[in-house]
Amino acid sequence: MSREIVLDTETTGLNPVTGDRVVEIGGVELINHIPTGKHFHHYVNPERRMADDAFQVHGLSDAFLADKPRFAEIAEDMLAFFGDATLIAHNAPFDISFLNAELERTRRPPLANAVIDTVALARDKHPGAKVSLDALCRHYGIDTSRRVLHGALLDSEILADVYLELIGGRQVALALVEETRIVLTGVVQFQPAAQRPVPLPSRLSAETLAAHLALIKTLGSGAIWGDYAEASGR
């Protein structure tokens, strides 16, 4: 069983070394690359003022965060959710450095999990292209209409879709067509594979489909592709 946590953080600024703090943590669980629906999400009182530049990014104000738990109060829940899963983040050194700085403040050891940086994955797969989360969503046709401001949980959910595309996307889903086998304590359980809540739009234009159907007609009545065209109502 492969367990991964796709995560994101929001912070008061860009550098934990100079005192910037975590203000939001979000993470979603993947089992064998399939979202399970389990997630972790907390707003965090940073015990310092919010930088205006950071506020413009995520919209989390000092007033909103004032009654939220401090990191020390949610650290054990976060670590329990992470477990020994591989952690996946976009520009992972940024998020991991902030989480480790927070753990150090609570006198806990740094994260020992394996880490995957989706920025590095994207640069390997699309050399020379823009690899921001927004740019990758546009490339893969992933809906970001809910993303008016940055938010750790929403960005984790979006990044999970991007990550699956970077590692093979639809091919991964086809390999796990109807069931995901999860082996727990020696017992094999079967669970329906999670599906996208909103199917991705087709990348095939009407002109491409028309050209394909025209080609099928030239293959003769015995061509197997004709059966698929009839089944799809085309």
C-alpha positions in Angstrom: 0.0 0.0 0.0 1.4 3.4 -1.0 0.3 6.3 1.2 1.0 9.9 0.3 -0.1 13.2 1.7 -0.4 16.2 -0.6 0.1 19.3 1.5 0.2 23.1 1.5 0.9 25.8 4.0 0.1 29.5 4.2 2.5 31.7 6.2 3.1 35.2 7.5 6.0 35.8 5.1 8.7 34.0 3.2 11.4 33.1 5.7 11.0 31.1 8.9 14.6 31.9 9.9 13.6 35.6 10.3 10.5 34.7 12.4 7.8 34.1 9.8 5.2 31.6 11.0 2.7 29.1 9.6 -0.9 30.3 9.7 -2.7 27.5 7.8 -1.9 23.8 7.1 -3.9 21.6 4.7 -3.3 18.1 3.5 -5.2 15.4 1.6 -4.5 11.6 1.7 -3.8 9.5 -1.3 -3.7 5.7 -1.2 -2.1 4.1 -4.3 -2.4 7.6 -5.9 -6.2 7.7 -5.3 -7.7 10.4 -3.1 -9.4 8.8 -0.1 -11.4 11.8 1.1 -9.4 12.0 4.3 -7.8 15.4 5.0 -6.1 17.5 7.6 -6.8 21.2 7.9 -6.1 23.8 10.6 -5.7 27.6 10.8 -2.9 28.5 13.2 -2.4 31.5 15.4 1.1 32.7 14.4 1.6 34.8 17.6 2.9 37.7 15.5 1.5 40.3 13.1 0.6 39.4 9.5 2.7 41.0 6.8 0.5 42.9 4.3 2.1 41.1 1.3 1.1 37.8 2.8 -2.4 39.0 3.6 -2.9 39.9 0.0 -2.1 36.4 -1.0 -4.2 34.4 1.4 -6.6 36.9 3.1 -6.0 35.6 6.6 -6.1 38.6 9.0 -4.7 39.0 12.5 -8.3 39.3 13.8 -9.4 36.0 12.1 -6.4 34.1 13.4 -6.5 35.5 17.0 -8.7 32.7 18.4 -7.1 29.9 16.4 -4.9 27.2 18.1 -1.2 27.7 18.3 1.0 25.3 16.4 2.0 23.5 19.5 -1.7 22.6 20.1 -2.1 20.9 16.7 1.4 19.5 16.1 0.6 16.0 17.4 -2.6 15.8 15.2 -0.6 16.9 12.2 2.2 14.3 12.8 -0.4 11.6 13.4 -2.0 12.4 10.1 1.3 12.5 8.2 2.5 9.2 9.8 5.3 7.8 7.6 3.6 8.8 4.3 5.5 10.5 1.5 4.8 14.2 1.6 4.1 16.0 -1.7 4.2 19.8 -2.0 4.6 22.4 -4.7 8.0 24.0 -4.0 8.4 21.5 -1.1 11.5 23.1 0.5 9.4 26.1 1.4 6.6 24.2 3.2 8.9 21.6 4.8 11.3 24.3 6.1 8.3 26.2 7.7 6.9 23.0 9.3 10.3 22.0 10.6 10.9 25.5 12.1 7.5 25.2 13.9 8.4 21.7 15.1 11.7 23.0 16.4 9.9 25.7 18.4 8.0 22.9 20.1 11.2 20.9 20.7 10.2 18.2 18.4 12.4 16.5 15.8 12.1 17.6 12.1 10.0 15.6 9.7 11.7 12.4 8.5 9.2 11.6 5.8 10.2 11.2 2.1 9.3 14.3 0.2 8.3 14.9 -3.4 8.5 18.4 -4.9 6.0 18.8 -7.7 8.0 21.8 -9.0 10.9 19.5 -9.7 8.6 16.9 -11.3 7.0 19.6 -13.5 10.4 21.0 -14.6 11.5 17.5 -15.6 8.3 16.8 -17.5 7.9 20.2 -19.1 11.4 21.7 -19.4 11.3 25.5 -20.1 7.6 25.8 -19.4 6.0 27.7 -16.5 5.6 25.5 -13.5 3.5 27.6 -11.1 0.4 25.8 -9.8 -1.9 28.0 -11.9 0.1 27.4 -15.0 0.0 23.6 -14.5 -3.7 23.7 -13.9 -4.2 25.6 -17.2 -2.0 23.0 -19.0 -3.9 20.1 -17.7 -7.4 21.6 -17.8 -7.9 21.5 -14.0 -10.6 23.8 -12.7 -9.4 26.6 -10.4 -12.5 28.7 -10.4 -12.8 28.3 -6.6 -9.3 29.6 -6.0 -9.9 33.4 -5.6 -7.3 33.5 -2.8 -4.7 30.9 -1.8 -5.9 28.4 0.8 -3.9 25.5 2.1 -6.6 22.8 1.9 -8.0 23.9 -1.5 -4.5 24.2 -2.9 -3.7 20.7 -1.6 -6.8 19.3 -3.4 -5.8 21.1 -6.6 -2.2 20.0 -6.3 -3.3 16.4 -5.9 -4.9 16.6 -9.3 -1.8 18.2 -10.8 0.5 15.5 -9.1 -1.6 12.7 -10.6 -1.3 14.3 -14.1 2.5 14.7 -13.6 3.0 11.0 -12.8 0.8 9.7 -15.5 -2.7 10.9 -14.7 -5.3 8.9 -16.6 -3.0 6.0 -17.1 -2.7 5.7 -13.3 -6.5 5.7 -13.0 -6.8 3.0 -15.7 -4.4 0.8 -13.8 -6.8 0.9 -10.8 -10.0 0.8 -12.8 -12.7 -0.3 -10.4 -11.0 -1.2 -7.1 -8.1 -0.2 -5.0 -6.7 -3.1 -3.0 -5.7 -2.0 0.5 -3.9 -4.4 2.7 -4.3 -3.6 6.4 -3.1 -5.9 9.2 -3.0 -8.9 6.9 -6.6 -8.5 5.7 -7.4 -7.6 2.1 -10.2 -5.1 1.8 -11.7 -3.8 -1.4 -12.9 -0.2 -1.7 -14.3 1.5 -4.8 -11.7 3.7 -6.4 -12.4 7.4 -5.8 -13.5 9.3 -8.9 -13.1 13.0 -9.8 -16.0 15.0 -8.5 -16.1 16.9 -11.9 -14.7 15.1 -15.0 -11.9 17.0 -16.8 -13.0 18.5 -20.1 -12.1 16.6 -23.3 -9.1 17.8 -25.1 -10.5 16.6 -28.4 -12.0 19.3 -30.6 -15.1 18.7 -32.8 -12.8 18.9 -35.8 -10.5 16.2 -34.5 -13.5 13.9 -33.7 -15.0 14.5 -37.1 -11.6 13.6 -38.8 -11.4 10.4 -36.7 -14.9 9.3 -37.7 -14.1 10.0 -41.3 -11.0 7.8 -41.0 -13.0 5.0 -39.4 -15.4 5.0 -42.4 -12.5 4.3 -44.8 -11.6 1.2 -42.9 -14.6 -0.8 -44.0 -17.5 -2.4 -42.2 -15.4 -5.0 -40.5 -13.2 -2.5 -38.6 -13.5 -2.9 -34.9 -13.3 0.9 -34.4 -16.7 1.1 -36.0 -18.2 -0.8 -33.0 -16.8 1.8 -30.6 -18.1 4.6 -32.7 -21.6 3.1 -32.6 -21.4 2.5 -28.8 -20.5 6.1 -28.2 -23.5 7.2 -30.3 -21.3 8.9 -32.9 
